[in-house]
């Protein structure tokens, strides 16, 4: 698995937990769309890396953005 050391600062204006949940959902969709733009081998590797660190639910979610033709 490839690893990167990345510092990411995300800011948003939220007032409720509901707003936080909405922002997280939007972020997941954004990541999925970016994932779909990668070549198939990189998408497969990304999903395998998620499974490799025990994030099976997330791997399943992002598999929806990995179409197999």
mmJSON file of the N, C-alpha and C atoms, coordinates in Angstrom:
{"data_MODEL":{"atom_site":{
"group_PDB":["ATOM","ATOM","ATOM","ATOM","ATOM","ATOM","ATOM","ATOM","ATOM","ATOM","ATOM","ATOM","ATOM","ATOM","ATOM","ATOM","ATOM","ATOM","ATOM","ATOM","ATOM","ATOM","ATOM","ATOM","ATOM","ATOM","ATOM","ATOM","ATOM","ATOM","ATOM","ATOM","ATOM","ATOM","ATOM","ATOM","ATOM","ATOM","ATOM","ATOM","ATOM","ATOM","ATOM","ATOM","ATOM","ATOM","ATOM","ATOM","ATOM","ATOM","ATOM","ATOM","ATOM","ATOM","ATOM","ATOM","ATOM","ATOM","ATOM","ATOM","ATOM","ATOM","ATOM","ATOM","ATOM","ATOM","ATOM","ATOM","ATOM","ATOM","ATOM","ATOM","ATOM","ATOM","ATOM","ATOM","ATOM","ATOM","ATOM","ATOM","ATOM","ATOM","ATOM","ATOM","ATOM","ATOM","ATOM","ATOM","ATOM","ATOM","ATOM","ATOM","ATOM","ATOM","ATOM","ATOM","ATOM","ATOM","ATOM","ATOM","ATOM","ATOM","ATOM","ATOM","ATOM","ATOM","ATOM","ATOM","ATOM","ATOM","ATOM","ATOM","ATOM","ATOM","ATOM","ATOM","ATOM","ATOM","ATOM","ATOM","ATOM","ATOM","ATOM","ATOM","ATOM","ATOM","ATOM","ATOM","ATOM","ATOM","ATOM","ATOM","ATOM","ATOM","ATOM","ATOM","ATOM","ATOM","ATOM","ATOM","ATOM","ATOM","ATOM","ATOM","ATOM","ATOM","ATOM","ATOM","ATOM","ATOM","ATOM","ATOM","ATOM","ATOM","ATOM","ATOM","ATOM","ATOM","ATOM","ATOM","ATOM","ATOM","ATOM","ATOM","ATOM","ATOM","ATOM","ATOM","ATOM","ATOM","ATOM","ATOM","ATOM","ATOM","ATOM","ATOM","ATOM","ATOM","ATOM","ATOM","ATOM","ATOM","ATOM","ATOM","ATOM","ATOM","ATOM","ATOM","ATOM","ATOM","ATOM","ATOM","ATOM","ATOM","ATOM","ATOM","ATOM","ATOM","ATOM","ATOM","ATOM","ATOM","ATOM","ATOM","ATOM","ATOM","ATOM"],
"id":[1,2,3,4,5,6,7,8,9,10,11,12,13,14,15,16,17,18,19,20,21,22,23,24,25,26,27,28,29,30,31,32,33,34,35,36,37,38,39,40,41,42,43,44,45,46,47,48,49,50,51,52,53,54,55,56,57,58,59,60,61,62,63,64,65,66,67,68,69,70,71,72,73,74,75,76,77,78,79,80,81,82,83,84,85,86,87,88,89,90,91,92,93,94,95,96,97,98,99,100,101,102,103,104,105,106,107,108,109,110,111,112,113,114,115,116,117,118,119,120,121,122,123,124,125,126,127,128,129,130,131,132,133,134,135,136,137,138,139,140,141,142,143,144,145,146,147,148,149,150,151,152,153,154,155,156,157,158,159,160,161,162,163,164,165,166,167,168,169,170,171,172,173,174,175,176,177,178,179,180,181,182,183,184,185,186,187,188,189,190,191,192,193,194,195,196,197,198,199,200,201,202,203,204,205,206,207],
"type_symbol":["N","C","C","N","C","C","N","C","C","N","C","C","N","C","C","N","C","C","N","C","C","N","C","C","N","C","C","N","C","C","N","C","C","N","C","C","N","C","C","N","C","C","N","C","C","N","C","C","N","C","C","N","C","C","N","C","C","N","C","C","N","C","C","N","C","C","N","C","C","N","C","C","N","C","C","N","C","C","N","C","C","N","C","C","N","C","C","N","C","C","N","C","C","N","C","C","N","C","C","N","C","C","N","C","C","N","C","C","N","C","C","N","C","C","N","C","C","N","C","C","N","C","C","N","C","C","N","C","C","N","C","C","N","C","C","N","C","C","N","C","C","N","C","C","N","C","C","N","C","C","N","C","C","N","C","C","N","C","C","N","C","C","N","C","C","N","C","C","N","C","C","N","C","C","N","C","C","N","C","C","N","C","C","N","C","C","N","C","C","N","C","C","N","C","C","N","C","C","N","C","C","N","C","C","N","C","C"],
"label_atom_id":["N","CA","C","N","CA","C","N","CA","C","N","CA","C","N","CA","C","N","CA","C","N","CA","C","N","CA","C","N","CA","C","N","CA","C","N","CA","C","N","CA","C","N","CA","C","N","CA","C","N","CA","C","N","CA","C","N","CA","C","N","CA","C","N","CA","C","N","CA","C","N","CA","C","N","CA","C","N","CA","C","N","CA","C","N","CA","C","N","CA","C","N","CA","C","N","CA","C","N","CA","C","N","CA","C","N","CA","C","N","CA","C","N","CA","C","N","CA","C","N","CA","C","N","CA","C","N","CA","C","N","CA","C","N","CA","C","N","CA","C","N","CA","C","N","CA","C","N","CA","C","N","CA","C","N","CA","C","N","CA","C","N","CA","C","N","CA","C","N","CA","C","N","CA","C","N","CA","C","N","CA","C","N","CA","C","N","CA","C","N","CA","C","N","CA","C","N","CA","C","N","CA","C","N","CA","C","N","CA","C","N","CA","C","N","CA","C","N","CA","C","N","CA","C","N","CA","C","N","CA","C","N","CA","C","N","CA","C","N","CA","C"],
"label_alt_id":[null,null,null,null,null,null,null,null,null,null,null,null,null,null,null,null,null,null,null,null,null,null,null,null,null,null,null,null,null,null,null,null,null,null,null,null,null,null,null,null,null,null,null,null,null,null,null,null,null,null,null,null,null,null,null,null,null,null,null,null,null,null,null,null,null,null,null,null,null,null,null,null,null,null,null,null,null,null,null,null,null,null,null,null,null,null,null,null,null,null,null,null,null,null,null,null,null,null,null,null,null,null,null,null,null,null,null,null,null,null,null,null,null,null,null,null,null,null,null,null,null,null,null,null,null,null,null,null,null,null,null,null,null,null,null,null,null,null,null,null,null,null,null,null,null,null,null,null,null,null,null,null,null,null,null,null,null,null,null,null,null,null,null,null,null,null,null,null,null,null,null,null,null,null,null,null,null,null,null,null,null,null,null,null,null,null,null,null,null,null,null,null,null,null,null,null,null,null,null,null,null,null,null,null,null,null,null],
"label_comp_id":["UNK","UNK","UNK","UNK","UNK","UNK","UNK","UNK","UNK","UNK","UNK","UNK","UNK","UNK","UNK","UNK","UNK","UNK","UNK","UNK","UNK","UNK","UNK","UNK","UNK","UNK","UNK","UNK","UNK","UNK","UNK","UNK","UNK","UNK","UNK","UNK","UNK","UNK","UNK","UNK","UNK","UNK","UNK","UNK","UNK","UNK","UNK","UNK","UNK","UNK","UNK","UNK","UNK","UNK","UNK","UNK","UNK","UNK","UNK","UNK","UNK","UNK","UNK","UNK","UNK","UNK","UNK","UNK","UNK","UNK","UNK","UNK","UNK","UNK","UNK","UNK","UNK","UNK","UNK","UNK","UNK","UNK","UNK","UNK","UNK","UNK","UNK","UNK","UNK","UNK","UNK","UNK","UNK","UNK","UNK","UNK","UNK","UNK","UNK","UNK","UNK","UNK","UNK","UNK","UNK","UNK","UNK","UNK","UNK","UNK","UNK","UNK","UNK","UNK","UNK","UNK","UNK","UNK","UNK","UNK","UNK","UNK","UNK","UNK","UNK","UNK","UNK","UNK","UNK","UNK","UNK","UNK","UNK","UNK","UNK","UNK","UNK","UNK","UNK","UNK","UNK","UNK","UNK","UNK","UNK","UNK","UNK","UNK","UNK","UNK","UNK","UNK","UNK","UNK","UNK","UNK","UNK","UNK","UNK","UNK","UNK","UNK","UNK","UNK","UNK","UNK","UNK","UNK","UNK","UNK","UNK","UNK","UNK","UNK","UNK","UNK","UNK","UNK","UNK","UNK","UNK","UNK","UNK","UNK","UNK","UNK","UNK","UNK","UNK","UNK","UNK","UNK","UNK","UNK","UNK","UNK","UNK","UNK","UNK","UNK","UNK","UNK","UNK","UNK","UNK","UNK","UNK"],
"label_asym_id":["A","A","A","A","A","A","A","A","A","A","A","A","A","A","A","A","A","A","A","A","A","A","A","A","A","A","A","A","A","A","A","A","A","A","A","A","A","A","A","A","A","A","A","A","A","A","A","A","A","A","A","A","A","A","A","A","A","A","A","A","A","A","A","A","A","A","A","A","A","A","A","A","A","A","A","A","A","A","A","A","A","A","A","A","A","A","A","A","A","A","A","A","A","A","A","A","A","A","A","A","A","A","A","A","A","A","A","A","A","A","A","A","A","A","A","A","A","A","A","A","A","A","A","A","A","A","A","A","A","A","A","A","A","A","A","A","A","A","A","A","A","A","A","A","A","A","A","A","A","A","A","A","A","A","A","A","A","A","A","A","A","A","A","A","A","A","A","A","A","A","A","A","A","A","A","A","A","A","A","A","A","A","A","A","A","A","A","A","A","A","A","A","A","A","A","A","A","A","A","A","A","A","A","A","A","A","A"],
"label_entity_id":["1","1","1","1","1","1","1","1","1","1","1","1","1","1","1","1","1","1","1","1","1","1","1","1","1","1","1","1","1","1","1","1","1","1","1","1","1","1","1","1","1","1","1","1","1","1","1","1","1","1","1","1","1","1","1","1","1","1","1","1","1","1","1","1","1","1","1","1","1","1","1","1","1","1","1","1","1","1","1","1","1","1","1","1","1","1","1","1","1","1","1","1","1","1","1","1","1","1","1","1","1","1","1","1","1","1","1","1","1","1","1","1","1","1","1","1","1","1","1","1","1","1","1","1","1","1","1","1","1","1","1","1","1","1","1","1","1","1","1","1","1","1","1","1","1","1","1","1","1","1","1","1","1","1","1","1","1","1","1","1","1","1","1","1","1","1","1","1","1","1","1","1","1","1","1","1","1","1","1","1","1","1","1","1","1","1","1","1","1","1","1","1","1","1","1","1","1","1","1","1","1","1","1","1","1","1","1"],
"label_seq_id":[1,1,1,2,2,2,3,3,3,4,4,4,5,5,5,6,6,6,7,7,7,8,8,8,9,9,9,10,10,10,11,11,11,12,12,12,13,13,13,14,14,14,15,15,15,16,16,16,17,17,17,18,18,18,19,19,19,20,20,20,21,21,21,22,22,22,23,23,23,24,24,24,25,25,25,26,26,26,27,27,27,28,28,28,29,29,29,30,30,30,31,31,31,32,32,32,33,33,33,34,34,34,35,35,35,36,36,36,37,37,37,38,38,38,39,39,39,40,40,40,41,41,41,42,42,42,43,43,43,44,44,44,45,45,45,46,46,46,47,47,47,48,48,48,49,49,49,50,50,50,51,51,51,52,52,52,53,53,53,54,54,54,55,55,55,56,56,56,57,57,57,58,58,58,59,59,59,60,60,60,61,61,61,62,62,62,63,63,63,64,64,64,65,65,65,66,66,66,67,67,67,68,68,68,69,69,69],
"pdbx_PDB_ins_code":[null,null,null,null,null,null,null,null,null,null,null,null,null,null,null,null,null,null,null,null,null,null,null,null,null,null,null,null,null,null,null,null,null,null,null,null,null,null,null,null,null,null,null,null,null,null,null,null,null,null,null,null,null,null,null,null,null,null,null,null,null,null,null,null,null,null,null,null,null,null,null,null,null,null,null,null,null,null,null,null,null,null,null,null,null,null,null,null,null,null,null,null,null,null,null,null,null,null,null,null,null,null,null,null,null,null,null,null,null,null,null,null,null,null,null,null,null,null,null,null,null,null,null,null,null,null,null,null,null,null,null,null,null,null,null,null,null,null,null,null,null,null,null,null,null,null,null,null,null,null,null,null,null,null,null,null,null,null,null,null,null,null,null,null,null,null,null,null,null,null,null,null,null,null,null,null,null,null,null,null,null,null,null,null,null,null,null,null,null,null,null,null,null,null,null,null,null,null,null,null,null,null,null,null,null,null,null],
"Cartn_x":[0.844,0.0,0.895,0.566,1.274,0.788,1.717,1.285,1.823,1.064,1.415,1.23,2.038,1.917,1.285,-0.007,-0.751,-1.398,-1.237,-1.953,-3.082,-4.29,-5.461,-6.287,-6.541,-7.401,-8.684,-9.789,-11.091,-11.902,-12.486,-13.333,-14.715,-15.683,-17.055,-17.833,-18.907,-19.743,-20.958,-21.02,-22.151,-22.674,-23.944,-24.556,-25.098,-25.356,-25.935,-25.215,-25.447,-24.897,-25.456,-26.66,-27.277,-26.48,-26.045,-25.216,-23.888,-23.311,-22.052,-22.26,-23.337,-23.632,-23.794,-24.45,-24.63,-23.282,-22.421,-21.097,-20.264,-20.338,-19.603,-20.131,-21.434,-22.025,-21.553,-21.508,-21.034,-19.568,-18.779,-17.359,-17.185,-17.989,-17.921,-18.253,-19.273,-19.647,-18.533,-17.95,-16.849,-15.68,-15.317,-14.234,-14.6,-15.827,-16.275,-16.18,-16.555,-16.475,-15.017,-14.149,-12.714,-12.177,-12.603,-12.184,-12.609,-13.814,-14.325,-13.513,-12.821,-12.012,-10.633,-10.254,-8.961,-9.021,-7.861,-7.826,-8.285,-8.845,-9.378,-8.39,-7.125,-6.141,-5.978,-5.996,-5.855,-7.11,-8.275,-9.511,-9.474,-9.085,-9.001,-8.013,-6.877,-5.847,-6.354,-7.057,-7.62,-8.577,-9.454,-10.435,-9.745,-8.727,-7.968,-7.242,-6.722,-6.052,-7.029,-8.25,-9.259,-9.536,-9.706,-9.941,-8.743,-7.545,-6.316,-6.159,-6.773,-6.7,-8.004,-8.845,-10.055,-11.245,-11.191,-12.311,-13.213,-13.787,-14.591,-15.875,-16.502,-17.736,-17.45,-16.34,-15.953,-15.572,-14.875,-14.503,-15.755,-16.765,-18.027,-18.693,-18.669,-19.244,-18.56,-17.231,-16.501,-16.477,-16.824,-16.956,-18.085,-19.041,-20.123,-19.613,-18.441,-17.847,-16.787,-16.766,-15.778,-16.506,-17.066,-17.855,-17.003,-17.55,-16.883,-17.682,-17.051,-17.743,-17.456],
"Cartn_y":[-1.168,0.0,1.238,2.171,3.436,4.309,4.999,5.905,7.302,8.274,9.666,10.387,11.386,12.22,13.532,13.697,14.851,15.573,16.883,17.714,18.404,18.241,18.788,19.556,20.805,21.622,21.914,21.503,21.723,22.598,23.639,24.493,24.59,24.713,24.889,25.554,26.177,26.808,25.926,25.332,24.484,24.912,24.674,25.046,23.847,22.758,21.593,20.327,19.249,17.944,17.534,17.916,17.63,18.283,19.507,20.204,19.478,18.975,18.227,16.964,16.246,15.022,15.325,16.425,16.82,17.121,17.836,18.162,16.9,15.957,14.694,13.92,13.897,13.217,13.84,15.146,15.839,15.518,15.453,15.124,13.708,12.765,11.384,11.31,12.036,12.033,12.663,13.743,14.392,13.437,12.727,11.743,10.65,10.199,9.169,9.615,10.851,11.371,11.467,11.928,11.97,10.564,9.616,8.224,7.684,8.006,7.514,8.036,9.146,9.72,9.068,8.264,7.578,6.392,5.954,4.73,3.534,2.501,1.35,0.723,0.628,0.005,0.811,2.142,2.984,2.927,2.833,2.686,1.383,0.301,-1.004,-0.961,-0.303,-0.201,0.601,1.7,2.535,1.721,0.974,0.159,-0.961,-1.577,-2.627,-2.062,-0.849,-0.209,0.029,0.457,0.646,-0.669,-1.738,-3.056,-3.494,-3.167,-3.57,-2.98,-1.828,-1.216,-1.404,-2.326,-2.679,-1.774,-0.937,-0.042,-0.667,-1.818,-2.58,-1.861,-1.184,-0.454,0.677,1.38,2.454,1.898,0.754,0.113,-0.241,-0.723,-1.061,0.19,1.272,2.537,3.003,3.023,3.547,2.574,1.317,0.371,0.802,1.564,2.088,3.071,3.659,4.607,3.933,2.602,1.827,0.893,1.467,0.641,-0.402,-1.585,-2.668,-2.896,-2.623,-2.764,-4.13],
"Cartn_z":[0.0,0.0,0.0,-0.842,-0.896,0.249,0.889,1.955,1.672,2.084,1.894,3.218,3.446,4.63,4.177,4.441,3.946,5.121,5.135,6.099,5.354,5.851,5.181,6.202,5.901,6.753,5.995,6.572,5.953,6.893,6.34,7.17,6.538,7.376,6.922,8.055,7.708,8.725,8.952,10.118,10.474,11.835,12.03,13.296,14.058,13.346,14.004,13.554,14.277,13.897,12.535,12.259,10.96,9.83,10.065,9.076,8.868,9.951,9.864,9.031,9.29,8.543,7.055,6.735,5.341,4.686,5.379,4.836,4.626,5.549,5.401,4.2,4.022,2.864,1.561,1.515,0.311,0.043,1.091,0.942,0.404,0.899,0.408,-1.08,-1.503,-2.918,-3.755,-3.268,-3.983,-4.155,-3.099,-3.181,-4.179,-4.152,-5.087,-6.534,-6.804,-8.174,-8.615,-7.731,-8.058,-8.296,-7.484,-7.641,-9.004,-9.428,-10.709,-11.887,-11.704,-12.775,-12.888,-11.895,-11.94,-12.897,-13.386,-14.191,-13.347,-13.981,-13.241,-12.257,-12.631,-11.733,-10.448,-10.566,-9.377,-8.51,-9.138,-8.352,-7.567,-8.247,-7.578,-6.423,-6.641,-5.605,-4.403,-4.663,-3.605,-2.739,-3.384,-2.663,-1.897,-2.503,-1.812,-0.596,-0.71,0.427,1.576,1.252,2.298,3.02,2.24,2.837,3.661,3.185,3.864,5.251,5.488,6.817,7.592,7.105,7.841,7.605,6.581,6.289,5.226,5.569,4.613,4.208,5.146,4.83,3.843,4.064,3.159,1.787,1.783,0.516,-0.274,0.416,-0.243,-0.814,-0.045,-0.505,-1.784,-1.782,-2.934,-4.103,-3.875,-4.989,-5.926,-5.398,-6.235,-7.283,-7.036,-7.974,-8.847,-8.847,-9.597,-10.559,-11.633,-12.554,-13.26,-13.39,-14.122,-15.399,-16.513,-17.806,-18.377],
"occupancy":[1.0,1.0,1.0,1.0,1.0,1.0,1.0,1.0,1.0,1.0,1.0,1.0,1.0,1.0,1.0,1.0,1.0,1.0,1.0,1.0,1.0,1.0,1.0,1.0,1.0,1.0,1.0,1.0,1.0,1.0,1.0,1.0,1.0,1.0,1.0,1.0,1.0,1.0,1.0,1.0,1.0,1.0,1.0,1.0,1.0,1.0,1.0,1.0,1.0,1.0,1.0,1.0,1.0,1.0,1.0,1.0,1.0,1.0,1.0,1.0,1.0,1.0,1.0,1.0,1.0,1.0,1.0,1.0,1.0,1.0,1.0,1.0,1.0,1.0,1.0,1.0,1.0,1.0,1.0,1.0,1.0,1.0,1.0,1.0,1.0,1.0,1.0,1.0,1.0,1.0,1.0,1.0,1.0,1.0,1.0,1.0,1.0,1.0,1.0,1.0,1.0,1.0,1.0,1.0,1.0,1.0,1.0,1.0,1.0,1.0,1.0,1.0,1.0,1.0,1.0,1.0,1.0,1.0,1.0,1.0,1.0,1.0,1.0,1.0,1.0,1.0,1.0,1.0,1.0,1.0,1.0,1.0,1.0,1.0,1.0,1.0,1.0,1.0,1.0,1.0,1.0,1.0,1.0,1.0,1.0,1.0,1.0,1.0,1.0,1.0,1.0,1.0,1.0,1.0,1.0,1.0,1.0,1.0,1.0,1.0,1.0,1.0,1.0,1.0,1.0,1.0,1.0,1.0,1.0,1.0,1.0,1.0,1.0,1.0,1.0,1.0,1.0,1.0,1.0,1.0,1.0,1.0,1.0,1.0,1.0,1.0,1.0,1.0,1.0,1.0,1.0,1.0,1.0,1.0,1.0,1.0,1.0,1.0,1.0,1.0,1.0,1.0,1.0,1.0,1.0,1.0,1.0],
"B_iso_or_equiv":[0.0,0.0,0.0,0.0,0.0,0.0,0.0,0.0,0.0,0.0,0.0,0.0,0.0,0.0,0.0,0.0,0.0,0.0,0.0,0.0,0.0,0.0,0.0,0.0,0.0,0.0,0.0,0.0,0.0,0.0,0.0,0.0,0.0,0.0,0.0,0.0,0.0,0.0,0.0,0.0,0.0,0.0,0.0,0.0,0.0,0.0,0.0,0.0,0.0,0.0,0.0,0.0,0.0,0.0,0.0,0.0,0.0,0.0,0.0,0.0,0.0,0.0,0.0,0.0,0.0,0.0,0.0,0.0,0.0,0.0,0.0,0.0,0.0,0.0,0.0,0.0,0.0,0.0,0.0,0.0,0.0,0.0,0.0,0.0,0.0,0.0,0.0,0.0,0.0,0.0,0.0,0.0,0.0,0.0,0.0,0.0,0.0,0.0,0.0,0.0,0.0,0.0,0.0,0.0,0.0,0.0,0.0,0.0,0.0,0.0,0.0,0.0,0.0,0.0,0.0,0.0,0.0,0.0,0.0,0.0,0.0,0.0,0.0,0.0,0.0,0.0,0.0,0.0,0.0,0.0,0.0,0.0,0.0,0.0,0.0,0.0,0.0,0.0,0.0,0.0,0.0,0.0,0.0,0.0,0.0,0.0,0.0,0.0,0.0,0.0,0.0,0.0,0.0,0.0,0.0,0.0,0.0,0.0,0.0,0.0,0.0,0.0,0.0,0.0,0.0,0.0,0.0,0.0,0.0,0.0,0.0,0.0,0.0,0.0,0.0,0.0,0.0,0.0,0.0,0.0,0.0,0.0,0.0,0.0,0.0,0.0,0.0,0.0,0.0,0.0,0.0,0.0,0.0,0.0,0.0,0.0,0.0,0.0,0.0,0.0,0.0,0.0,0.0,0.0,0.0,0.0,0.0],
"pdbx_formal_charge":[null,null,null,null,null,null,null,null,null,null,null,null,null,null,null,null,null,null,null,null,null,null,null,null,null,null,null,null,null,null,null,null,null,null,null,null,null,null,null,null,null,null,null,null,null,null,null,null,null,null,null,null,null,null,null,null,null,null,null,null,null,null,null,null,null,null,null,null,null,null,null,null,null,null,null,null,null,null,null,null,null,null,null,null,null,null,null,null,null,null,null,null,null,null,null,null,null,null,null,null,null,null,null,null,null,null,null,null,null,null,null,null,null,null,null,null,null,null,null,null,null,null,null,null,null,null,null,null,null,null,null,null,null,null,null,null,null,null,null,null,null,null,null,null,null,null,null,null,null,null,null,null,null,null,null,null,null,null,null,null,null,null,null,null,null,null,null,null,null,null,null,null,null,null,null,null,null,null,null,null,null,null,null,null,null,null,null,null,null,null,null,null,null,null,null,null,null,null,null,null,null,null,null,null,null,null,null],
"auth_seq_id":[1,1,1,2,2,2,3,3,3,4,4,4,5,5,5,6,6,6,7,7,7,8,8,8,9,9,9,10,10,10,11,11,11,12,12,12,13,13,13,14,14,14,15,15,15,16,16,16,17,17,17,18,18,18,19,19,19,20,20,20,21,21,21,22,22,22,23,23,23,24,24,24,25,25,25,26,26,26,27,27,27,28,28,28,29,29,29,30,30,30,31,31,31,32,32,32,33,33,33,34,34,34,35,35,35,36,36,36,37,37,37,38,38,38,39,39,39,40,40,40,41,41,41,42,42,42,43,43,43,44,44,44,45,45,45,46,46,46,47,47,47,48,48,48,49,49,49,50,50,50,51,51,51,52,52,52,53,53,53,54,54,54,55,55,55,56,56,56,57,57,57,58,58,58,59,59,59,60,60,60,61,61,61,62,62,62,63,63,63,64,64,64,65,65,65,66,66,66,67,67,67,68,68,68,69,69,69],
"auth_comp_id":["UNK","UNK","UNK","UNK","UNK","UNK","UNK","UNK","UNK","UNK","UNK","UNK","UNK","UNK","UNK","UNK","UNK","UNK","UNK","UNK","UNK","UNK","UNK","UNK","UNK","UNK","UNK","UNK","UNK","UNK","UNK","UNK","UNK","UNK","UNK","UNK","UNK","UNK","UNK","UNK","UNK","UNK","UNK","UNK","UNK","UNK","UNK","UNK","UNK","UNK","UNK","UNK","UNK","UNK","UNK","UNK","UNK","UNK","UNK","UNK","UNK","UNK","UNK","UNK","UNK","UNK","UNK","UNK","UNK","UNK","UNK","UNK","UNK","UNK","UNK","UNK","UNK","UNK","UNK","UNK","UNK","UNK","UNK","UNK","UNK","UNK","UNK","UNK","UNK","UNK","UNK","UNK","UNK","UNK","UNK","UNK","UNK","UNK","UNK","UNK","UNK","UNK","UNK","UNK","UNK","UNK","UNK","UNK","UNK","UNK","UNK","UNK","UNK","UNK","UNK","UNK","UNK","UNK","UNK","UNK","UNK","UNK","UNK","UNK","UNK","UNK","UNK","UNK","UNK","UNK","UNK","UNK","UNK","UNK","UNK","UNK","UNK","UNK","UNK","UNK","UNK","UNK","UNK","UNK","UNK","UNK","UNK","UNK","UNK","UNK","UNK","UNK","UNK","UNK","UNK","UNK","UNK","UNK","UNK","UNK","UNK","UNK","UNK","UNK","UNK","UNK","UNK","UNK","UNK","UNK","UNK","UNK","UNK","UNK","UNK","UNK","UNK","UNK","UNK","UNK","UNK","UNK","UNK","UNK","UNK","UNK","UNK","UNK","UNK","UNK","UNK","UNK","UNK","UNK","UNK","UNK","UNK","UNK","UNK","UNK","UNK","UNK","UNK","UNK","UNK","UNK","UNK"],
"auth_asym_id":["A","A","A","A","A","A","A","A","A","A","A","A","A","A","A","A","A","A","A","A","A","A","A","A","A","A","A","A","A","A","A","A","A","A","A","A","A","A","A","A","A","A","A","A","A","A","A","A","A","A","A","A","A","A","A","A","A","A","A","A","A","A","A","A","A","A","A","A","A","A","A","A","A","A","A","A","A","A","A","A","A","A","A","A","A","A","A","A","A","A","A","A","A","A","A","A","A","A","A","A","A","A","A","A","A","A","A","A","A","A","A","A","A","A","A","A","A","A","A","A","A","A","A","A","A","A","A","A","A","A","A","A","A","A","A","A","A","A","A","A","A","A","A","A","A","A","A","A","A","A","A","A","A","A","A","A","A","A","A","A","A","A","A","A","A","A","A","A","A","A","A","A","A","A","A","A","A","A","A","A","A","A","A","A","A","A","A","A","A","A","A","A","A","A","A","A","A","A","A","A","A","A","A","A","A","A","A"],
"auth_atom_id":["N","CA","C","N","CA","C","N","CA","C","N","CA","C","N","CA","C","N","CA","C","N","CA","C","N","CA","C","N","CA","C","N","CA","C","N","CA","C","N","CA","C","N","CA","C","N","CA","C","N","CA","C","N","CA","C","N","CA","C","N","CA","C","N","CA","C","N","CA","C","N","CA","C","N","CA","C","N","CA","C","N","CA","C","N","CA","C","N","CA","C","N","CA","C","N","CA","C","N","CA","C","N","CA","C","N","CA","C","N","CA","C","N","CA","C","N","CA","C","N","CA","C","N","CA","C","N","CA","C","N","CA","C","N","CA","C","N","CA","C","N","CA","C","N","CA","C","N","CA","C","N","CA","C","N","CA","C","N","CA","C","N","CA","C","N","CA","C","N","CA","C","N","CA","C","N","CA","C","N","CA","C","N","CA","C","N","CA","C","N","CA","C","N","CA","C","N","CA","C","N","CA","C","N","CA","C","N","CA","C","N","CA","C","N","CA","C","N","CA","C","N","CA","C","N","CA","C","N","CA","C","N","CA","C","N","CA","C","N","CA","C"],
"pdbx_PDB_model_num":[1,1,1,1,1,1,1,1,1,1,1,1,1,1,1,1,1,1,1,1,1,1,1,1,1,1,1,1,1,1,1,1,1,1,1,1,1,1,1,1,1,1,1,1,1,1,1,1,1,1,1,1,1,1,1,1,1,1,1,1,1,1,1,1,1,1,1,1,1,1,1,1,1,1,1,1,1,1,1,1,1,1,1,1,1,1,1,1,1,1,1,1,1,1,1,1,1,1,1,1,1,1,1,1,1,1,1,1,1,1,1,1,1,1,1,1,1,1,1,1,1,1,1,1,1,1,1,1,1,1,1,1,1,1,1,1,1,1,1,1,1,1,1,1,1,1,1,1,1,1,1,1,1,1,1,1,1,1,1,1,1,1,1,1,1,1,1,1,1,1,1,1,1,1,1,1,1,1,1,1,1,1,1,1,1,1,1,1,1,1,1,1,1,1,1,1,1,1,1,1,1,1,1,1,1,1,1]
}}}
